[in-house]
Amino acid sequence: MYIPRAVTLVAATATSVPLHSLTITKTPNGFTNSARGWNSFGIQANAATDPAFVFNQTSVEQQCDVLVSAGLVNLGYSYCSLDSGWSVGGNGDANGRIIADSSLFNMPDLASHLHDEGLQLGVYVVPGGFLADVNKTILGTDITIGSVCSGNNGLDRCNWQYGEDGVQQWHDSVVALFAEWGVDFIKLDFITPGSPDNGVSLPQNESQAVVNYHNAIVNSGRQMRLDISWKLARDPSDFSIWEGNADSFRTDQDINNAGADSDSFTAWATVQRAIDNYRQYIVLHTSQDETLSIYPDMDNLYVGNSAPEDGVTNDERFTIMNHWLGAGSNLILGNDLTQLDDTGKAILTNSAAHSVADFAAQYPMRPRNPGTGAGDAQQLQAWIGGPDNTGKVVVLLANYGPDEGQGGFNTTLSGVQNVTATWQDLGISGSFAIQEVWEGQDLGVSTQQLSASLDEGQSLLVVMNPAN
């Protein structure tokens, strides 16, 4: 693990904007932390990363068994989440309910396998009823799907007429079936406003799908997480719907590369974009004291395989993890878990680092520009989470390297740079005992600032406790 070669604690002066309280409380479906686990989409979308992978129950169990054998389940990595392709794509059962492709998955059997290991099952859904099912009757009613669902959303599905009798009952019937199988997590994709055009004809507003799925989860009597995507609108009216019904929401588009020939999962330019999109989201909640009730989902985490396969350097892998941890983001791995390298294992099994995620589950970090304390995009950036009621804070310093086109900061500083955050920049005061997270290095006590020499793509993550 890289430790910045020059860490100094010296006096400085600056002016700063106030640091308001920002916390996350229990989510609508009763969770007090973000989801951790594995999702199949990365390998599905980047087939060359694991040519032997076949999207079926055997391969998924092989991947998720590693969460147990590698000890990741002990750090909360419990979700084994199936992405698109697990279900029949063109029709439902006799009542139009979503059903598994039985040639690939036996859902009760898969759920039982996972639950026996202390893991949990996740599934992927999109809005709408099947076009092929418009003449079928919604379970427990005499209402046909076609009488309350019309048009074509581009996904072989009709658009629900939300609020009409039968629509909630259909969602209830689907989630009740999921509950019978033992599902613990639902990823609801293609939600609008948001979900940039992907060649489909989505309605401009599918927000009520989130409400209906949340209600269905409550009505099922089984606790399930609801994760919604992708790159959702952040305006107050739409955000209030996400926050009132979902447990996490995507802050950016897909972070992975795509295509059968892609032999790397992501790229640093895309990571820069993902970090800036989290920044754009969280600064909307920093102008006054605020308590949120939803977790950010910065998309799948690609830090577990070799640097060429992840598509970023080893330093950048740690920096990715630092940002996902500090944001309180979902930690859903997209890697080939059967091929974790030593660096990946070091990143994913460090308990001190994951204690930062536990802290951020209540105190997510927000940006504080060195020199001003503002929240703009910058190549040399500082972040702070907390303080909690003891005065503890988490601080992250980063050098993102030259903007590769999507970072939002538009500067091209090269090589090693000094990144300094004064207490005034961070909005705190007093003496702090500072400990680097990954190696546990004691960085001493400071009353004024933290400074580190960081090369491109490097970062420094510290925990700071008030010093007596």
C-alpha positions as CSV (number, residue, x, y, z in Angstrom):
1,M,0.0,0.0,0.0
2,Y,1.3,3.5,-0.9
3,I,1.9,5.9,2.0
4,P,2.5,9.5,0.9
5,R,6.2,10.2,1.1
6,A,5.8,13.6,2.7
7,V,3.1,14.2,5.3
8,T,3.5,17.4,7.2
9,L,1.5,19.0,10.0
10,V,2.2,22.8,10.1
11,A,0.6,26.1,10.8
12,A,-1.5,27.9,8.2
13,T,-4.2,30.5,7.9
14,A,-7.3,30.7,5.6
15,T,-10.9,31.7,5.6
16,S,-13.6,29.1,4.9
17,V,-17.3,28.6,4.5
18,P,-19.2,27.0,7.4
19,L,-19.2,23.2,7.8
20,H,-22.8,22.2,8.3
21,S,-23.9,18.9,9.8
22,L,-24.6,16.2,7.3
23,T,-25.9,12.8,8.4
24,I,-27.7,9.8,7.0
25,T,-30.4,8.1,9.1
26,K,-32.5,4.9,8.6
27,T,-33.6,4.4,5.0
28,P,-37.3,3.8,4.0
29,N,-36.9,0.0,4.1
30,G,-35.1,0.1,7.5
31,F,-31.4,0.0,6.7
32,T,-28.7,1.9,8.6
33,N,-25.8,1.1,6.2
34,S,-25.2,0.8,2.5
35,A,-25.2,-2.5,0.7
36,R,-22.0,-4.6,0.2
37,G,-21.6,-7.6,-2.0
38,W,-21.2,-8.6,-5.7
39,N,-23.1,-8.0,-8.9
40,S,-22.9,-9.9,-12.1
41,F,-23.0,-6.9,-14.6
42,G,-19.3,-6.2,-14.8
43,I,-18.4,-9.6,-16.1
44,Q,-21.5,-9.8,-18.3
45,A,-20.7,-6.5,-19.9
46,N,-17.0,-7.0,-20.1
47,A,-16.8,-10.6,-21.2
48,A,-13.1,-10.7,-22.1
49,T,-12.3,-10.1,-18.4
50,D,-13.5,-13.7,-17.7
51,P,-14.0,-15.7,-20.9
52,A,-15.0,-18.8,-18.9
53,F,-17.8,-17.0,-17.1
54,V,-21.3,-18.2,-18.1
55,F,-24.2,-16.3,-16.6
56,N,-26.0,-19.2,-14.8
57,Q,-26.5,-20.4,-11.3
58,T,-23.3,-22.5,-11.2
59,S,-21.1,-19.6,-12.2
60,V,-22.9,-17.1,-9.9
61,E,-22.5,-19.5,-6.9
62,Q,-18.8,-19.9,-7.7
63,Q,-18.4,-16.1,-7.6
64,C,-20.4,-15.5,-4.5
65,D,-18.9,-18.4,-2.6
66,V,-15.7,-16.4,-2.6
67,L,-17.4,-13.7,-0.5
68,V,-17.3,-16.4,2.2
69,S,-14.0,-18.1,1.5
70,A,-12.1,-14.8,1.3
71,G,-13.7,-13.6,4.5
72,L,-15.5,-10.7,2.8
73,V,-18.9,-11.7,4.3
74,N,-17.4,-10.9,7.7
75,L,-17.0,-7.3,6.6
76,G,-20.6,-7.1,5.4
77,Y,-20.2,-8.2,1.8
78,S,-23.4,-10.3,1.8
79,Y,-25.4,-9.5,-1.3
80,C,-25.1,-11.7,-4.4
81,S,-26.9,-9.7,-7.0
82,L,-28.1,-10.9,-10.4
83,D,-28.2,-8.3,-13.2
84,S,-30.1,-8.2,-16.4
85,G,-30.7,-11.6,-18.0
86,W,-31.7,-13.7,-15.0
87,S,-35.4,-13.5,-15.9
88,V,-37.5,-14.4,-18.9
89,G,-37.3,-11.2,-21.1
90,G,-40.5,-11.2,-23.1
91,N,-43.3,-12.4,-20.8
92,G,-44.3,-13.2,-17.3
93,D,-46.2,-16.1,-15.7
94,A,-49.9,-16.7,-16.1
95,N,-50.5,-13.5,-14.2
96,G,-47.8,-11.5,-15.8
97,R,-45.4,-11.7,-12.9
98,I,-41.6,-11.6,-13.5
99,I,-40.2,-15.1,-13.6
100,A,-36.7,-16.6,-13.7
101,D,-35.3,-18.2,-16.8
102,S,-35.4,-21.7,-15.5
103,S,-32.7,-22.8,-18.0
104,L,-30.3,-20.6,-16.0
105,F,-31.6,-20.2,-12.4
106,N,-33.7,-22.0,-9.8
107,M,-34.4,-19.1,-7.6
108,P,-35.5,-20.8,-4.4
109,D,-32.5,-23.2,-4.7
110,L,-30.1,-20.3,-5.3
111,A,-31.6,-18.3,-2.4
112,S,-31.2,-21.3,-0.1
113,H,-27.6,-21.9,-1.1
114,L,-26.8,-18.2,-0.4
115,H,-28.7,-18.0,2.8
116,D,-27.0,-21.1,4.2
117,E,-23.7,-19.3,3.8
118,G,-24.9,-16.1,5.4
119,L,-25.3,-14.4,2.0
120,Q,-28.3,-12.7,0.4
121,L,-29.9,-12.7,-3.0
122,G,-30.4,-9.7,-5.3
123,V,-32.4,-9.4,-8.6
124,Y,-32.7,-6.9,-11.4
125,V,-36.0,-5.4,-12.7
126,V,-37.1,-2.6,-15.0
127,P,-40.4,-0.7,-15.1
128,G,-43.5,-1.8,-16.9
129,G,-45.6,-4.8,-17.6
130,F,-44.8,-7.2,-20.5
131,L,-46.3,-6.3,-23.8
132,A,-47.0,-10.0,-24.4
133,D,-49.0,-10.1,-21.2
134,V,-51.6,-7.4,-21.8
135,N,-54.5,-9.9,-21.9
136,K,-53.4,-11.6,-18.6
137,T,-55.2,-10.9,-15.4
138,I,-53.3,-9.4,-12.4
139,L,-53.2,-11.9,-9.5
140,G,-56.0,-11.5,-7.0
141,T,-58.0,-9.1,-9.3
142,D,-60.2,-9.2,-12.4
143,I,-58.1,-6.5,-14.0
144,T,-56.2,-7.2,-17.1
145,I,-52.7,-5.8,-17.5
146,G,-53.6,-4.1,-20.8
147,S,-56.4,-2.1,-19.2
148,V,-53.9,-0.3,-16.9
149,C,-50.7,-0.5,-18.9
150,S,-50.2,0.9,-22.4
151,G,-47.7,2.0,-25.0
152,N,-44.1,0.7,-25.3
153,N,-41.2,1.9,-23.2
154,G,-38.7,0.3,-25.5
155,L,-38.0,-2.6,-23.1
156,D,-40.7,-4.9,-24.5
157,R,-42.9,-3.5,-21.8
158,C,-45.9,-1.2,-21.5
159,N,-46.2,1.8,-19.3
160,W,-48.2,1.5,-16.1
161,Q,-50.9,4.0,-15.5
162,Y,-49.8,4.7,-12.0
163,G,-52.7,5.4,-9.6
164,E,-55.1,3.1,-11.4
165,D,-56.6,0.1,-9.6
166,G,-54.5,-2.9,-10.4
167,V,-51.1,-1.3,-10.8
168,Q,-50.0,-1.6,-7.1
169,Q,-51.5,-5.1,-7.0
170,W,-49.3,-6.2,-9.9
171,H,-46.2,-4.9,-8.1
172,D,-47.4,-6.5,-4.9
173,S,-47.8,-9.8,-6.7
174,V,-44.3,-9.6,-8.2
175,V,-42.5,-8.8,-4.9
176,A,-44.6,-11.4,-3.0
177,L,-43.2,-13.9,-5.4
178,F,-39.7,-12.6,-4.9
179,A,-40.3,-12.9,-1.1
180,E,-41.4,-16.6,-1.6
181,W,-38.1,-17.2,-3.3
182,G,-36.0,-15.5,-0.6
183,V,-35.0,-12.3,-2.5
184,D,-33.3,-9.7,-0.3
185,F,-32.3,-6.9,-2.8
186,I,-34.0,-5.4,-5.8
187,K,-32.2,-3.2,-8.3
188,L,-34.7,-1.2,-10.2
189,D,-33.1,0.2,-13.4
190,F,-34.2,2.7,-16.1
191,I,-35.9,5.1,-13.7
192,T,-36.6,8.6,-14.9
193,P,-36.1,11.5,-14.6
194,G,-32.6,10.4,-15.1
195,S,-31.4,7.3,-17.0
196,P,-29.8,9.0,-20.0
197,D,-31.1,8.0,-23.4
198,N,-30.0,4.4,-24.2
199,G,-31.9,3.9,-27.4
200,V,-35.1,3.1,-25.7
201,S,-38.3,5.2,-25.4
202,L,-38.6,5.6,-21.6
203,P,-41.4,7.8,-20.3
204,Q,-40.1,11.1,-19.0
205,N,-41.2,10.3,-15.5
206,E,-41.1,6.7,-14.0
207,S,-40.7,7.9,-10.4
208,Q,-43.9,6.2,-9.4
209,A,-42.3,2.8,-10.1
210,V,-40.1,3.5,-7.2
211,V,-43.1,4.2,-5.0
212,N,-44.9,1.1,-6.1
213,Y,-41.9,-1.2,-5.6
214,H,-41.4,0.3,-2.1
215,N,-45.0,-0.3,-1.2
216,A,-44.8,-3.8,-2.5
217,I,-41.7,-4.5,-0.4
218,V,-43.6,-3.2,2.7
219,N,-46.7,-5.3,1.8
220,S,-44.6,-8.4,1.3
221,G,-43.6,-8.5,4.9
222,R,-40.0,-9.3,4.0
223,Q,-37.2,-6.8,4.4
224,M,-35.5,-6.0,1.0
225,R,-33.3,-3.3,-0.2
226,L,-34.4,-1.2,-3.1
227,D,-31.6,0.3,-5.2
228,I,-32.6,2.5,-8.1
229,S,-30.7,3.6,-11.2
230,W,-29.2,5.1,-13.3
231,K,-27.8,8.7,-12.8
232,L,-31.0,9.9,-11.3
233,A,-32.4,13.5,-11.2
234,R,-31.3,15.4,-8.1
235,D,-33.9,18.2,-8.0
236,P,-35.8,18.5,-4.7
237,S,-39.1,17.1,-5.9
238,D,-37.7,14.0,-7.5
239,F,-35.0,13.5,-4.8
240,S,-37.8,13.5,-2.2
241,I,-39.4,10.5,-4.0
242,W,-36.1,8.6,-4.1
243,E,-35.3,9.4,-0.5
244,G,-38.8,8.5,0.6
245,N,-38.9,5.1,-1.0
246,A,-35.5,3.7,-2.0
247,D,-32.5,2.7,0.1
248,S,-29.8,3.8,-2.4
249,F,-29.7,5.6,-5.8
250,R,-27.2,5.9,-8.6
251,T,-25.3,9.1,-8.8
252,D,-23.7,8.5,-12.2
253,Q,-24.0,6.4,-15.3
254,D,-22.3,3.0,-15.6
255,I,-18.7,3.1,-14.6
256,N,-17.6,0.0,-16.4
257,N,-16.2,-0.4,-19.9
258,A,-18.5,-2.4,-22.2
259,G,-18.3,-4.8,-25.0
260,A,-17.3,-8.4,-25.6
261,D,-13.8,-7.4,-26.5
262,S,-13.2,-5.2,-23.4
263,D,-10.6,-6.9,-21.2
264,S,-10.6,-4.2,-18.5
265,F,-13.5,-3.2,-16.3
266,T,-13.1,0.6,-16.1
267,A,-10.8,3.5,-16.9
268,W,-9.5,6.4,-14.8
269,A,-11.3,9.0,-16.9
270,T,-14.6,7.3,-16.0
271,V,-13.7,7.1,-12.4
272,Q,-13.0,10.9,-12.4
273,R,-16.5,11.4,-13.8
274,A,-18.0,9.1,-11.1
275,I,-16.3,11.0,-8.3
276,D,-17.4,14.4,-9.7
277,N,-21.0,13.2,-10.0
278,Y,-20.9,12.2,-6.4
279,R,-19.5,15.7,-5.7
280,Q,-22.3,17.3,-7.7
281,Y,-24.9,15.4,-5.7
282,I,-23.5,15.9,-2.2
283,V,-22.8,19.6,-2.5
284,L,-26.6,20.1,-2.9
285,H,-26.9,19.1,0.7
286,T,-24.1,21.1,2.3
287,S,-25.6,24.7,2.6
288,Q,-27.4,23.9,5.9
289,D,-27.7,21.2,8.5
290,E,-29.3,18.2,6.8
291,T,-30.2,14.6,7.5
292,L,-30.6,12.3,4.5
293,S,-32.4,8.9,4.4
294,I,-30.8,7.4,1.3
295,Y,-27.4,6.1,0.4
296,P,-25.5,7.0,-2.8
297,D,-24.6,4.3,-5.2
298,M,-21.5,5.3,-7.1
299,D,-21.9,2.1,-9.2
300,N,-20.0,-1.1,-9.1
301,L,-16.6,-1.2,-7.5
302,Y,-13.7,-2.4,-9.6
303,V,-10.7,-2.8,-7.2
304,G,-10.3,-6.6,-6.8
305,N,-8.5,-7.8,-9.9
306,S,-5.1,-6.9,-11.3
307,A,-4.5,-3.3,-12.3
308,P,-4.7,-4.1,-16.0
309,E,-8.0,-6.0,-15.6
310,D,-9.4,-3.3,-13.3
311,G,-8.3,-0.7,-15.9
312,V,-6.6,1.5,-13.3
313,T,-3.2,1.6,-11.5
314,N,-2.8,0.1,-8.0
315,D,-2.7,3.6,-6.5
316,E,-5.9,4.5,-8.3
317,R,-7.5,1.3,-7.0
318,F,-6.9,2.5,-3.4
319,T,-8.2,6.0,-4.4
320,I,-11.3,4.5,-5.8
321,M,-11.9,2.6,-2.6
322,N,-11.2,5.6,-0.5
323,H,-13.9,7.6,-2.2
324,W,-16.5,4.8,-2.2
325,L,-15.8,4.2,1.5
326,G,-15.9,7.9,2.5
327,A,-19.1,8.6,0.5
328,G,-21.0,5.9,2.3
329,S,-21.7,4.4,-1.1
330,N,-22.8,0.9,-1.9
331,L,-19.8,-1.4,-2.0
332,I,-21.0,-3.8,-4.7
333,L,-18.1,-5.5,-6.4
334,G,-18.2,-6.1,-10.1
335,N,-14.9,-8.0,-10.3
336,D,-14.2,-11.7,-11.1
337,L,-14.0,-12.8,-7.4
338,T,-12.3,-16.0,-8.4
339,Q,-9.3,-14.0,-9.5
340,L,-8.6,-11.6,-6.7
341,D,-5.0,-10.5,-6.6
342,D,-3.0,-9.6,-3.6
343,T,-3.7,-5.9,-3.8
344,G,-7.4,-6.6,-4.3
345,K,-7.4,-8.8,-1.2
346,A,-5.5,-6.1,0.8
347,I,-8.1,-3.5,-0.2
348,L,-11.1,-5.7,0.4
349,T,-10.1,-7.3,3.7
350,N,-8.8,-4.2,5.6
351,S,-11.0,-3.9,8.6
352,A,-9.8,-0.4,9.5
353,A,-10.8,0.8,6.0
354,H,-14.2,-0.7,6.3
355,S,-14.7,1.1,9.7
356,V,-14.5,4.3,7.6
357,A,-17.5,3.0,5.6
358,D,-19.3,2.3,8.9
359,F,-18.6,5.9,9.9
360,A,-19.7,7.2,6.6
361,A,-22.9,5.3,6.8
362,Q,-23.9,8.1,9.2
363,Y,-21.5,10.8,8.3
364,P,-20.8,10.9,4.5
365,M,-18.0,13.0,3.2
366,R,-18.4,16.2,1.2
367,P,-15.8,18.3,-0.6
368,R,-13.9,21.2,0.9
369,N,-11.6,22.9,-1.6
370,P,-8.1,23.5,-0.3
371,G,-7.7,27.3,0.2
372,T,-11.4,28.1,0.4
373,G,-13.5,25.3,1.9
374,A,-15.9,25.5,-1.1
375,G,-17.2,22.5,-2.9
376,D,-16.1,23.0,-6.5
377,A,-14.5,20.3,-8.7
378,Q,-10.7,20.5,-8.2
379,Q,-7.8,18.3,-9.3
380,L,-6.2,18.7,-5.8
381,Q,-9.1,18.0,-3.5
382,A,-10.0,17.6,0.2
383,W,-13.0,15.9,1.7
384,I,-14.4,15.6,5.2
385,G,-16.9,13.3,6.9
386,G,-18.3,14.2,10.3
387,P,-17.7,15.3,12.9
388,D,-19.6,12.8,15.0
389,N,-20.7,13.6,18.6
390,T,-17.1,12.9,19.9
391,G,-15.6,15.3,17.3
392,K,-14.1,12.5,15.2
393,V,-13.8,13.2,11.5
394,V,-12.6,11.3,8.4
395,V,-10.5,13.4,5.9
396,L,-9.4,12.4,2.4
397,L,-6.8,14.3,0.3
398,A,-6.6,13.5,-3.4
399,N,-4.6,14.3,-6.5
400,Y,-6.8,13.1,-9.4
401,G,-4.1,13.9,-12.0
402,P,-4.9,15.8,-15.2
403,D,-8.6,15.9,-16.1
404,E,-9.1,13.2,-18.8
405,G,-12.2,14.9,-20.1
406,Q,-15.0,14.1,-17.5
407,G,-13.5,15.1,-14.2
408,G,-15.1,18.6,-14.1
409,F,-12.0,20.4,-12.9
410,N,-10.3,21.1,-16.3
411,T,-6.7,21.3,-15.0
412,T,-3.7,19.3,-16.1
413,L,-1.1,19.5,-13.2
414,S,1.3,16.6,-13.7
415,G,3.4,14.6,-11.3
416,V,3.6,14.9,-7.6
417,Q,1.6,17.8,-6.1
418,N,1.3,19.1,-2.5
419,V,-2.3,18.9,-1.3
420,T,-3.0,20.9,1.8
421,A,-6.2,21.3,3.8
422,T,-6.2,23.7,6.7
423,W,-8.6,23.3,9.6
424,Q,-10.3,26.5,8.3
425,D,-10.7,24.8,4.9
426,L,-12.3,21.8,6.5
427,G,-14.5,23.9,8.8
428,I,-13.1,22.4,12.0
429,S,-10.9,23.7,14.9
430,G,-8.8,22.3,17.7
431,S,-6.1,19.7,18.1
432,F,-6.5,16.3,16.3
433,A,-4.6,13.0,16.6
434,I,-4.3,11.8,13.0
435,Q,-4.0,8.2,11.9
436,E,-3.6,7.0,8.3
437,V,-6.2,4.3,7.6
438,W,-4.6,1.6,5.4
439,E,-1.4,0.9,7.4
440,G,-2.4,2.5,10.7
441,Q,0.5,4.9,10.6
442,D,0.4,7.5,13.4
443,L,0.8,10.9,11.8
444,G,1.0,12.8,15.1
445,V,-1.1,15.7,16.4
446,S,-1.9,18.9,14.6
447,T,-3.8,22.1,15.5
448,Q,-3.8,23.6,12.0
449,Q,-3.6,21.5,8.8
450,L,-2.8,18.3,7.0
451,S,-0.6,18.2,4.0
452,A,0.6,15.4,1.7
453,S,2.7,15.0,-1.4
454,L,0.6,13.0,-3.8
455,D,1.3,11.7,-7.3
456,E,-1.3,11.5,-10.0
457,G,-4.2,9.2,-8.9
458,Q,-3.0,9.0,-5.3
459,S,-4.9,9.9,-2.1
460,L,-4.5,9.9,1.7
461,L,-7.3,8.7,3.9
462,V,-7.0,9.6,7.6
463,V,-9.1,9.4,10.8
464,M,-8.8,12.3,13.1
465,N,-9.8,12.3,16.7
466,P,-9.8,15.3,19.1
467,A,-6.5,15.3,21.1
468,N,-6.7,16.0,24.8
